[in-house]
Amino acid sequence: MHDIFRFGSIEEGLAFIAVQLAILSIALVYEYRWKQLEKKQLDLESLIFDIEMYAKHRHKRLGARLRDY
């Protein structure tokens, strides 16, 4: 039965599987965090765009008011 394992014993095989699962879980956590950061970056870019548009609009209104005087 030991011939079907690529490792010397069942314990070594189980240890290998445990290490692989730990690596996979770390990779999944990083992937999740990366997706969350991408979403926050898009939200921030949208907010910056909105602020820029608001500032341009305010600047135009202020310029029109100053010309009226």
KOLKE-34434 format. One record per atom (N, C-alpha, C, CB): x, y, z; residue in three letters. Coordinates in pm, whole numbers, plus 50000, padded with zeros to 5 digits. Glycine has a CB too. Layout:
N
XYZALA ...
END
This chain:
69
500814988150000MET 500005000050000MET 500865012650000MET 499075000050119MET 502045011750054HIS 502925023350058HIS 503425027049919HIS 504095020850150HIS 503255018249823ASP 503735021049688ASP 502895031749618ASP 503725008349605ASP 501645033749659ILE 500795043549591ILE 501115057849634ILE 499325040449618ILE 501805059449745PHE 502175072849790PHE 503515076649732PHE 502205073649943PHE 503635088949695ARG 504895093349639ARG 505865096849751ARG 504675105449547ARG 505375097449872PHE 506215100549988PHE 506515087650062PHE 505515110850081PHE 507445088450154GLY 507865076550226GLY 506795070950317GLY 509075079550305GLY 505925079550370SER 504905074750462SER 503635082850445SER 505405075450609SER 502585077850505ILE 501305084850502ILE 501425098350572ILE 500185076350567ILE 502175098750681GLU 502345111350755GLU 502995122050668GLU 503185108950881GLU 504005118050590GLU 504655127750501GLU 503695132650395GLU 505895121450435GLU 502875123850343GLY 501865127750244GLY 500855137450302GLY 501155115450189GLY 500405134550424LEU 499445143450490LEU 500075157050521LEU 498915137050618LEU 501335156950559ALA 502035169550585ALA 502135177750456ALA 503435167050644ALA 502425171050345PHE 502485177950216PHE 501145184150181PHE 502935168250106PHE 500075176650200ILE 498725181750171ILE 498415193650261ILE 497665170650190ILE 498795192950388ALA 498535203950481ALA 499265216650437ALA 498965200150624ALA 500505215050393VAL 501275226550346VAL 500635232450220VAL 502745222650318VAL 500215223850130GLN 499565228650007GLN 498265236050038GLN 499285216949912GLN 497495231150133LEU 496265237950173LEU 496555251450237LEU 495465229250270LEU 497605252250315ALA 497985265050377ALA 498385275150269ALA 499145263050477ALA 499155270750172ILE 499565279550062ILE 498345284249983ILE 500575272449969ILE 497435275149955LEU 496215278649881LEU 495365288649958LEU 495405266149851LEU 495235286650088SER 494425295850168SER 495045309850170SER 494255290650311SER 496365310650178ILE 497035323750174ILE 496815330350038ILE 498555322150202ILE 496925322649932ALA 496705328149798ALA 495275333249783ALA 497005317649690ALA 494305325949836LEU 492905330249827LEU 492655342949907LEU 491985319249876LEU 493285344150023VAL 493135356350103VAL 493725368250028VAL 493835354750241VAL 494895366549969TYR 495495377549892TYR 494625381149771TYR 496905373649845TYR 494065371349704GLU 493185374049590GLU 491945381849634GLU 492755360849522GLU 491365378049746TYR 490195385149799TYR 490565399549833TYR 489645377949925TYR 491695401449901ARG 492135415049937ARG 492415423249811ARG 493395414450026ARG 492995417049709TRP 493285424149585TRP 492005429049520TRP 494065415049489TRP 490985420449517LYS 489695424449459LYS 489075435749538LYS 488725412449454LYS 489165435349671GLN 488625446049754GLN 489355459149728GLN 488715442249903GLN 490675458549714LEU 491455470649686LEU 491125476449549LEU 492955467649695LEU 490905467649450GLU 490505472449318GLU 489175479649324GLU 490435460749218GLU 488235474149401LYS 486915480349415LYS 487045493949483LYS 485965471249495LYS 487845494749589LYS 488045507449658LYS 488725517649566LYS 488885505449784LYS 489655513049483GLN 490335522049391GLN 489345527749290GLN 491485514849319GLN 488435519349239LEU 487425524249145LEU 486505534349212LEU 486615512649089LEU 486115531649336ASP 485275541049410ASP 486005554249430ASP 484855535149545ASP 487285553549462LEU 488075565649484LEU 488235573549355LEU 489445562049542LEU 488475566649244GLU 488595573449115GLU 487285580349079GLU 488995563549005GLU 486165573849106SER 484855579849080SER 484655592249166SER 483745569649105SER 485035591349292LEU 484905602849382LEU 485775614449336LEU 485275598749526LEU 486995611649295ILE 487895622149246ILE 487295628749122ILE 489295616249213ILE 486745620649032PHE 486115626248911PHE 484945635348949PHE 485625614848819PHE 484115630849043ASP 482985639049087ASP 483455652249147ASP 482145631349189ASP 484495651849227ILE 485025664149289ILE 485585673449182ILE 486125660649393ILE 486275667849083GLU 486815676248975GLU 485685682848896GLU 487685667848881GLU 484625675448865MET 483495681148792MET 482815691948875MET 482485670248754MET 482675689549004TYR 482065699549092TYR 482915712149096TYR 481885693749234TYR 484235710449105ALA 485135722049110ALA 485065729948980ALA 486575717549138ALA 485015723248866LYS 484895730248737LYS 483585737848730LYS 485005720348620LYS 482515731648774HIS 481195738048772HIS 481205750348862HIS 480105728248817HIS 481765749048981ARG 481835760449074ARG 482695771549016ARG 482395755849211ARG 483785767848951HIS 484675777848893HIS 483955785648783HIS 485955771048837HIS 483185778748699LYS 482435785448593LYS 481385794848651LYS 481755775248501LYS 480685790348755ARG 479665798848817ARG 480285811048881ARG 478865790948921ARG 481425809148947LEU 482105820349012LEU 482595830248907LEU 483275815349099LEU 483135825248796GLY 483595834048688GLY 482445842048629GLY 484265825848579GLY 481275835748613ALA 480115842848560ALA 479665853648658ALA 478955833048532ALA 479695850948784ARG 479305860948884ARG 480255872848884ARG 479275854649024ARG 481545870048872LEU 482525880848872LEU 482375889648748LEU 483945875248880LEU 482025883748635ARG 481825891648513ARG 480605900648524ARG 481685882348391ARG 479595896148601ASP 478375904048616ASP 478625916848694ASP 477305895848685ASP 479655917048777TYR 479905929148859TYR 480655939448786TYR 480645925648983TYR 
END
